[in-house]
Structure formats: structure tokens, C-alpha cells
Amino acid sequence: MKQILILSCLVLLFSCKSEKRTDDNKEENTIQKEEPKMENLKVQLDAKKRQYADNWSSETLALHENGIDVVEKTGITASALQVGQIAADFTLNNALGKAISLNEVLKQGPVVLTWYRGGWCPYCNLTLRALQQALPEIKAQGATLLTLTPEVPDESLSTAEKNELEFEVLSDVHNKVGKSYGVVFKLEENVAQAYQNGFNLHAYNGDDSDELPMASTYIIGTNGIIKWAFLDADYRNRAEPSDIVNELKKL
């Protein structure tokens, strides 16, 4: 009887340990299957802003702040295309020279359309990487991400490769499409000179217009109507990828 009791206890102990290992394995598998959360873009942008505030001279900071103020006073955020309006169709080449048509892409589902100033812009590169991280969730909503830049194709290809982007980067040379959306502005003279002296903006864009797109992101429905818009004259502010995904879920 005593031997039977000992044996029963051993069986029960082994069973409990087996169940615990099974539960632990399930927990580990669950943790491994969890997708990484999107890192908050605003936190990254604000950190970059603080970095420049700590390292730039007061004169340089004032120059850039004034440049932003000049853009804001043009009223560009109000005059650009807005929610409820028809998105302007376009056909542009991607970084590899393939023609991409907005209307053709809309046949596959909604489009997230966004602009970046250039691969020389650290705020743009942070945004592009954040969008790349959010790309699976954007695709999960049946949407396509298109990014436009005034950079010439060679530069846009370099930007795409540098940031390991898996979405379309389209060269809007001379900002023709950007102008049809009303999101293009001319740099304040002193800022334009600083950009030209600092990294040769004219070479990046293939012209001397000193024009750039503001921080702009649209969600366009399959009917060509703008469903959501983020427009900001301050290039240091960008649409949060998680907000884009949430808005896509509402369509």
C-alpha cells in the first residue's frame, strides 16, 4: 500500500512538471508570435529637435524658426487639397524607372500618399523608417503606401536603399504633382542659401527653384476622394503611422 502511494505521488509530481513545461512553452510561443509595437514617431522627431537645439547656435535656430514661420503665414495648410476633395491623379516613375499611376493603384485599394523633402533631411529619414515599420499594418488594411519626393531619381533610389524601404518612392521632379495638391512652398531666402551652402539642394532636386513640399500625408479612398489629411507647415512634425493605420481601419 505504501509503495502504491509513493508511486502515485511520483506520477502526480511528474504530471504537474509536464503541465508547467507545456504552459511555459505556450507562453514563450505567444511572446515570440507577438508583433513588435510601432515605435512612436513623435518621440523620435522631438528627440531630433532637442538634439539640434542643443548643438546649433542661436542664430541658426532663429533662421530655421523664421523659415517655418514664413511658410505658416502663407496659409498653405488651408489652401492645400482637403478632406472631401478629389485627389489629383498622376503618373510618376519610381526609383527604378517604373511608371506608377495613382488611379491604377486605387483599383487595388486605398492609398496612403505622403511627401518627404529629401534624403538629406533627418526628419524625413526618421519618418520613412517609421513608415517602413508600419508597412505590414498598412498592407493589412488593403492599402498601398506611395511616397513622393522632389529628388531626382538617382537620389530617390539612394534614399530608398539607405532606409531599406519596401514601398514605392516616386520622383516628383520640379514638384509638379505636389503643386497640383497645393503642398509646395518656396524656401525663405536665407534658409534656401543655408541649404544650398550646406548640402547643395539644387543638385538633389535637379533645379534651382528652392521649392519643397511641406509635411503632407493623405489617405485616398478607392473612389479618388481624400478621406484623411495631415498638413503641417513645420517640417519637424509628421503624420504618426499609428494614426494612419487607425484611419485606414475606419474606411
C-alpha atoms as a printed R data frame, in Angstrom:
    type eleno elety resid chain resno       x      y       z
1   ATOM     1    CA   MET     A     1   0.000  0.000   0.000
2   ATOM     2    CA   LYS     A     2   2.823  2.322   0.937
3   ATOM     3    CA   GLN     A     3   4.595  1.584  -2.374
4   ATOM     4    CA   ILE     A     4   1.420  2.322  -4.331
5   ATOM     5    CA   LEU     A     5   1.038  5.650  -2.518
6   ATOM     6    CA   ILE     A     6   4.647  6.653  -3.275
7   ATOM     7    CA   LEU     A     7   4.210  5.686  -6.916
8   ATOM     8    CA   SER     A     8   1.020  7.731  -7.183
9   ATOM     9    CA   CYS     A     9   2.777 10.783  -5.739
10  ATOM    10    CA   LEU     A    10   5.630 10.428  -8.227
11  ATOM    11    CA   VAL     A    11   3.195 10.193 -11.150
12  ATOM    12    CA   LEU     A    12   1.325 13.270  -9.911
13  ATOM    13    CA   LEU     A    13   4.574 15.232  -9.485
14  ATOM    14    CA   PHE     A    14   5.763 14.306 -12.986
15  ATOM    15    CA   SER     A    15   2.391 15.290 -14.423
16  ATOM    16    CA   CYS     A    16   2.493 18.704 -12.758
17  ATOM    17    CA   LYS     A    17   6.012 19.389 -14.044
18  ATOM    18    CA   SER     A    18   4.996 18.352 -17.570
19  ATOM    19    CA   GLU     A    19   1.986 20.672 -17.489
20  ATOM    20    CA   LYS     A    20   4.173 23.536 -16.269
21  ATOM    21    CA   ARG     A    21   6.647 22.973 -19.097
22  ATOM    22    CA   THR     A    22   3.770 22.902 -21.576
23  ATOM    23    CA   ASP     A    23   2.360 26.151 -20.158
24  ATOM    24    CA   ASP     A    24   5.805 27.750 -20.249
25  ATOM    25    CA   ASN     A    25   6.248 26.689 -23.877
26  ATOM    26    CA   LYS     A    26   2.841 28.119 -24.775
27  ATOM    27    CA   GLU     A    27   3.766 31.393 -23.097
28  ATOM    28    CA   GLU     A    28   7.108 31.524 -24.916
29  ATOM    29    CA   ASN     A    29   5.420 30.807 -28.251
30  ATOM    30    CA   THR     A    30   2.853 33.534 -27.587
31  ATOM    31    CA   ILE     A    31   5.600 36.030 -26.806
32  ATOM    32    CA   GLN     A    32   7.513 35.067 -29.939
33  ATOM    33    CA   LYS     A    33   4.429 35.440 -32.125
34  ATOM    34    CA   GLU     A    34   3.606 38.908 -30.825
35  ATOM    35    CA   GLU     A    35   4.434 41.523 -33.459
36  ATOM    36    CA   PRO     A    36   6.687 44.375 -32.310
37  ATOM    37    CA   LYS     A    37   4.768 47.543 -31.489
38  ATOM    38    CA   MET     A    38   5.305 50.560 -33.698
39  ATOM    39    CA   GLU     A    39   7.752 52.978 -32.125
40  ATOM    40    CA   ASN     A    40   6.173 56.397 -31.599
41  ATOM    41    CA   LEU     A    41   7.435 58.686 -34.370
42  ATOM    42    CA   LYS     A    42   6.761 61.912 -32.471
43  ATOM    43    CA   VAL     A    43   9.111 60.790 -29.698
44  ATOM    44    CA   GLN     A    44  11.884 60.301 -32.258
45  ATOM    45    CA   LEU     A    45  11.189 63.618 -34.002
46  ATOM    46    CA   ASP     A    46  11.146 65.518 -30.708
47  ATOM    47    CA   ALA     A    47  14.456 63.930 -29.715
48  ATOM    48    CA   LYS     A    48  15.981 65.069 -33.016
49  ATOM    49    CA   LYS     A    49  14.592 68.556 -32.443
50  ATOM    50    CA   ARG     A    50  16.194 68.702 -28.982
51  ATOM    51    CA   GLN     A    51  19.484 67.481 -30.439
52  ATOM    52    CA   TYR     A    52  19.605 70.404 -32.855
53  ATOM    53    CA   ALA     A    53  18.505 72.851 -30.166
54  ATOM    54    CA   ASP     A    54  21.441 71.721 -28.021
55  ATOM    55    CA   ASN     A    55  24.026 71.882 -30.816
56  ATOM    56    CA   TRP     A    56  23.035 74.711 -33.131
57  ATOM    57    CA   SER     A    57  23.873 78.337 -32.492
58  ATOM    58    CA   SER     A    58  21.079 80.711 -31.528
59  ATOM    59    CA   GLU     A    59  21.463 82.398 -34.928
60  ATOM    60    CA   THR     A    60  20.993 79.125 -36.819
61  ATOM    61    CA   LEU     A    61  17.998 78.163 -34.698
62  ATOM    62    CA   ALA     A    62  16.414 81.569 -35.289
63  ATOM    63    CA   LEU     A    63  16.989 81.253 -39.043
64  ATOM    64    CA   HIS     A    64  15.132 77.934 -39.237
65  ATOM    65    CA   GLU     A    65  12.340 79.029 -36.891
66  ATOM    66    CA   ASN     A    66  11.795 82.111 -39.042
67  ATOM    67    CA   GLY     A    67  11.736 79.925 -42.156
68  ATOM    68    CA   ILE     A    68   8.940 77.822 -40.648
69  ATOM    69    CA   ASP     A    69   7.041 80.948 -39.606
70  ATOM    70    CA   VAL     A    70   7.228 82.338 -43.143
71  ATOM    71    CA   VAL     A    71   5.740 79.122 -44.548
72  ATOM    72    CA   GLU     A    72   2.944 79.090 -41.972
73  ATOM    73    CA   LYS     A    73   1.978 82.667 -42.820
74  ATOM    74    CA   THR     A    74   1.410 81.745 -46.479
75  ATOM    75    CA   GLY     A    75  -1.698 79.831 -45.412
76  ATOM    76    CA   ILE     A    76  -0.522 76.756 -47.304
77  ATOM    77    CA   THR     A    77  -2.141 74.280 -44.903
78  ATOM    78    CA   ALA     A    78  -5.559 75.808 -45.645
79  ATOM    79    CA   SER     A    79  -5.076 76.208 -49.399
80  ATOM    80    CA   ALA     A    80  -3.820 72.640 -49.994
81  ATOM    81    CA   LEU     A    81  -6.288 69.915 -51.011
82  ATOM    82    CA   GLN     A    82  -8.508 68.968 -48.095
83  ATOM    83    CA   VAL     A    83 -10.648 66.061 -46.903
84  ATOM    84    CA   GLY     A    84 -13.635 65.517 -49.182
85  ATOM    85    CA   GLN     A    85 -11.904 66.839 -52.291
86  ATOM    86    CA   ILE     A    86 -10.870 64.765 -55.298
87  ATOM    87    CA   ALA     A    87  -7.225 63.706 -55.254
88  ATOM    88    CA   ALA     A    88  -5.278 64.801 -58.323
89  ATOM    89    CA   ASP     A    89  -4.321 61.826 -60.490
90  ATOM    90    CA   PHE     A    90  -0.703 61.461 -61.562
91  ATOM    91    CA   THR     A    91   1.805 59.110 -63.116
92  ATOM    92    CA   LEU     A    92   5.378 59.207 -61.819
93  ATOM    93    CA   ASN     A    93   8.399 56.971 -62.087
94  ATOM    94    CA   ASN     A    94   9.600 55.049 -59.072
95  ATOM    95    CA   ALA     A    95  13.248 54.789 -58.042
96  ATOM    96    CA   LEU     A    96  13.813 52.068 -60.677
97  ATOM    97    CA   GLY     A    97  12.163 53.976 -63.529
98  ATOM    98    CA   LYS     A    98   8.804 52.145 -63.496
99  ATOM    99    CA   ALA     A    99   5.737 54.335 -64.128
100 ATOM   100    CA   ILE     A   100   3.218 54.307 -61.249
101 ATOM   101    CA   SER     A   101  -0.292 55.719 -61.753
102 ATOM   102    CA   LEU     A   102  -2.396 56.789 -58.771
103 ATOM   103    CA   ASN     A   103  -5.676 55.768 -60.411
104 ATOM   104    CA   GLU     A   104  -4.299 52.333 -61.279
105 ATOM   105    CA   VAL     A   105  -3.102 51.770 -57.709
106 ATOM   106    CA   LEU     A   106  -6.500 52.868 -56.348
107 ATOM   107    CA   LYS     A   107  -8.082 49.952 -58.216
108 ATOM   108    CA   GLN     A   108  -6.299 47.693 -55.717
109 ATOM   109    CA   GLY     A   109  -7.440 49.574 -52.598
110 ATOM   110    CA   PRO     A   110  -6.985 52.870 -50.728
111 ATOM   111    CA   VAL     A   111  -3.713 54.781 -50.994
112 ATOM   112    CA   VAL     A   112  -1.600 56.457 -48.343
113 ATOM   113    CA   LEU     A   113   0.124 59.319 -50.156
114 ATOM   114    CA   THR     A   114   2.917 61.169 -48.394
115 ATOM   115    CA   TRP     A   115   5.754 63.538 -49.260
116 ATOM   116    CA   TYR     A   116   9.304 63.788 -47.973
117 ATOM   117    CA   ARG     A   117  11.724 66.623 -48.660
118 ATOM   118    CA   GLY     A   118  14.805 64.535 -49.432
119 ATOM   119    CA   GLY     A   119  17.313 62.021 -48.180
120 ATOM   120    CA   TRP     A   120  19.324 64.945 -46.760
121 ATOM   121    CA   CYS     A   121  16.543 65.641 -44.221
122 ATOM   122    CA   PRO     A   122  16.969 63.723 -40.922
123 ATOM   123    CA   TYR     A   123  13.295 64.204 -40.023
124 ATOM   124    CA   CYS     A   124  12.320 62.674 -43.360
125 ATOM   125    CA   ASN     A   125  14.572 59.661 -42.835
126 ATOM   126    CA   LEU     A   126  13.091 59.029 -39.378
127 ATOM   127    CA   THR     A   127   9.615 59.221 -40.921
128 ATOM   128    CA   LEU     A   128  10.459 56.873 -43.793
129 ATOM   129    CA   ARG     A   129  11.826 54.264 -41.376
130 ATOM   130    CA   ALA     A   130   8.733 54.572 -39.182
131 ATOM   131    CA   LEU     A   131   6.504 54.082 -42.240
132 ATOM   132    CA   GLN     A   132   8.553 51.041 -43.221
133 ATOM   133    CA   GLN     A   133   7.945 49.611 -39.751
134 ATOM   134    CA   ALA     A   134   4.212 50.274 -40.122
135 ATOM   135    CA   LEU     A   135   4.033 48.895 -43.671
136 ATOM   136    CA   PRO     A   136   2.703 45.420 -42.696
137 ATOM   137    CA   GLU     A   137  -0.211 47.032 -40.822
138 ATOM   138    CA   ILE     A   138  -0.897 49.407 -43.707
139 ATOM   139    CA   LYS     A   139  -0.960 46.487 -46.133
140 ATOM   140    CA   ALA     A   140  -3.179 44.521 -43.743
141 ATOM   141    CA   GLN     A   141  -5.851 47.181 -44.321
142 ATOM   142    CA   GLY     A   142  -5.599 46.617 -48.080
143 ATOM   143    CA   ALA     A   143  -3.836 49.947 -48.618
144 ATOM   144    CA   THR     A   144  -0.785 50.916 -50.687
145 ATOM   145    CA   LEU     A   145   1.831 53.388 -49.469
146 ATOM   146    CA   LEU     A   146   3.220 55.846 -52.029
147 ATOM   147    CA   THR     A   147   5.883 58.412 -51.131
148 ATOM   148    CA   LEU     A   148   6.732 61.416 -53.299
149 ATOM   149    CA   THR     A   149   9.919 63.473 -53.283
150 ATOM   150    CA   PRO     A   150  11.296 66.306 -55.427
151 ATOM   151    CA   GLU     A   151  14.629 64.463 -55.558
152 ATOM   152    CA   VAL     A   152  15.925 63.337 -58.934
153 ATOM   153    CA   PRO     A   153  15.660 59.532 -59.475
154 ATOM   154    CA   ASP     A   154  19.282 58.764 -58.573
155 ATOM   155    CA   GLU     A   155  18.857 60.481 -55.224
156 ATOM   156    CA   SER     A   156  15.474 58.889 -54.501
157 ATOM   157    CA   LEU     A   157  16.961 55.463 -55.245
158 ATOM   158    CA   SER     A   158  19.793 56.195 -52.811
159 ATOM   159    CA   THR     A   159  17.277 57.215 -50.138
160 ATOM   160    CA   ALA     A   160  15.197 54.075 -50.688
161 ATOM   161    CA   GLU     A   161  18.247 51.818 -50.469
162 ATOM   162    CA   LYS     A   162  19.706 53.616 -47.434
163 ATOM   163    CA   ASN     A   163  16.488 53.215 -45.471
164 ATOM   164    CA   GLU     A   164  15.746 49.703 -46.830
165 ATOM   165    CA   LEU     A   165  12.304 50.777 -47.996
166 ATOM   166    CA   GLU     A   166   9.845 48.238 -49.370
167 ATOM   167    CA   PHE     A   167   7.272 50.744 -50.625
168 ATOM   168    CA   GLU     A   168   7.214 52.942 -53.714
169 ATOM   169    CA   VAL     A   169   9.355 56.082 -53.721
170 ATOM   170    CA   LEU     A   170   8.302 58.311 -56.629
171 ATOM   171    CA   SER     A   171  10.319 61.196 -58.070
172 ATOM   172    CA   ASP     A   172   8.159 64.297 -58.397
173 ATOM   173    CA   VAL     A   173  10.815 66.331 -60.194
174 ATOM   174    CA   HIS     A   174  10.036 70.075 -60.160
175 ATOM   175    CA   ASN     A   175   7.223 69.312 -57.659
176 ATOM   176    CA   LYS     A   176   4.616 69.118 -60.424
177 ATOM   177    CA   VAL     A   177   2.336 66.716 -58.536
178 ATOM   178    CA   GLY     A   178   2.970 68.464 -55.232
179 ATOM   179    CA   LYS     A   179   1.792 71.725 -56.787
180 ATOM   180    CA   SER     A   180  -1.421 70.067 -58.010
181 ATOM   181    CA   TYR     A   181  -2.102 69.181 -54.366
182 ATOM   182    CA   GLY     A   182  -1.098 72.640 -53.183
183 ATOM   183    CA   VAL     A   183   1.567 71.383 -50.767
184 ATOM   184    CA   VAL     A   184   4.634 73.091 -52.296
185 ATOM   185    CA   PHE     A   185   6.248 76.267 -50.995
186 ATOM   186    CA   LYS     A   186   9.332 78.345 -51.764
187 ATOM   187    CA   LEU     A   187  12.011 78.388 -49.091
188 ATOM   188    CA   GLU     A   188  12.690 81.652 -47.303
189 ATOM   189    CA   GLU     A   189  15.752 83.216 -48.951
190 ATOM   190    CA   ASN     A   190  18.190 82.778 -46.041
191 ATOM   191    CA   VAL     A   191  17.101 79.169 -45.435
192 ATOM   192    CA   ALA     A   192  17.467 78.418 -49.143
193 ATOM   193    CA   GLN     A   193  21.003 79.802 -49.081
194 ATOM   194    CA   ALA     A   194  21.857 77.752 -45.985
195 ATOM   195    CA   TYR     A   195  20.576 74.576 -47.675
196 ATOM   196    CA   GLN     A   196  22.493 75.294 -50.853
197 ATOM   197    CA   ASN     A   197  25.715 76.025 -48.989
198 ATOM   198    CA   GLY     A   198  25.232 73.114 -46.622
199 ATOM   199    CA   PHE     A   199  24.444 70.201 -48.951
200 ATOM   200    CA   ASN     A   200  23.724 71.559 -52.448
201 ATOM   201    CA   LEU     A   201  19.932 71.340 -52.557
202 ATOM   202    CA   HIS     A   202  19.917 72.219 -56.270
203 ATOM   203    CA   ALA     A   203  21.856 69.052 -57.100
204 ATOM   204    CA   TYR     A   204  19.416 66.887 -55.116
205 ATOM   205    CA   ASN     A   205  16.376 68.356 -56.886
206 ATOM   206    CA   GLY     A   206  17.851 68.997 -60.321
207 ATOM   207    CA   ASP     A   207  16.728 72.641 -60.346
208 ATOM   208    CA   ASP     A   208  17.302 75.957 -58.567
209 ATOM   209    CA   SER     A   209  13.669 76.648 -57.674
210 ATOM   210    CA   ASP     A   210  14.287 76.344 -53.905
211 ATOM   211    CA   GLU     A   211  10.830 74.775 -53.653
212 ATOM   212    CA   LEU     A   212   9.951 71.924 -51.300
213 ATOM   213    CA   PRO     A   213   6.804 70.062 -50.202
214 ATOM   214    CA   MET     A   214   5.519 70.647 -46.703
215 ATOM   215    CA   ALA     A   215   4.863 67.754 -44.329
216 ATOM   216    CA   SER     A   216   1.820 66.206 -46.014
217 ATOM   217    CA   THR     A   217   0.037 62.864 -45.841
218 ATOM   218    CA   TYR     A   218  -3.278 61.896 -47.414
219 ATOM   219    CA   ILE     A   219  -5.430 58.804 -47.259
220 ATOM   220    CA   ILE     A   220  -7.288 58.476 -50.554
221 ATOM   221    CA   GLY     A   221 -10.314 56.213 -50.946
222 ATOM   222    CA   THR     A   222 -10.800 53.926 -53.928
223 ATOM   223    CA   ASN     A   223 -13.246 56.498 -55.345
224 ATOM   224    CA   GLY     A   224 -10.428 59.056 -55.502
225 ATOM   225    CA   ILE     A   225 -11.797 61.143 -52.639
226 ATOM   226    CA   ILE     A   226  -9.440 62.317 -49.872
227 ATOM   227    CA   LYS     A   227 -10.594 60.656 -46.653
228 ATOM   228    CA   TRP     A   228  -7.964 61.977 -44.230
229 ATOM   229    CA   ALA     A   229  -5.213 64.579 -44.339
230 ATOM   230    CA   PHE     A   230  -2.219 65.621 -42.272
231 ATOM   231    CA   LEU     A   231  -0.840 69.027 -43.298
232 ATOM   232    CA   ASP     A   232   1.785 70.909 -41.299
233 ATOM   233    CA   ALA     A   233   3.976 73.848 -42.287
234 ATOM   234    CA   ASP     A   234   6.552 72.745 -39.698
235 ATOM   235    CA   TYR     A   235   8.708 70.081 -41.382
236 ATOM   236    CA   ARG     A   236   9.633 68.685 -37.945
237 ATOM   237    CA   ASN     A   237   6.083 67.386 -37.465
238 ATOM   238    CA   ARG     A   238   4.844 64.339 -39.356
239 ATOM   239    CA   ALA     A   239   1.788 62.081 -39.501
240 ATOM   240    CA   GLU     A   240   2.022 59.349 -36.883
241 ATOM   241    CA   PRO     A   241   1.992 55.913 -38.581
242 ATOM   242    CA   SER     A   242  -0.338 54.511 -35.916
243 ATOM   243    CA   ASP     A   243  -2.828 57.324 -36.707
244 ATOM   244    CA   ILE     A   244  -2.629 56.410 -40.395
245 ATOM   245    CA   VAL     A   245  -3.388 52.756 -39.619
246 ATOM   246    CA   ASN     A   246  -6.287 53.722 -37.328
247 ATOM   247    CA   GLU     A   247  -7.789 55.937 -40.035
248 ATOM   248    CA   LEU     A   248  -7.474 53.141 -42.600
249 ATOM   249    CA   LYS     A   249  -9.424 50.868 -40.271
250 ATOM   250    CA   LYS     A   250 -12.334 53.325 -40.410
251 ATOM   251    CA   LEU     A   251 -12.703 53.073 -44.197
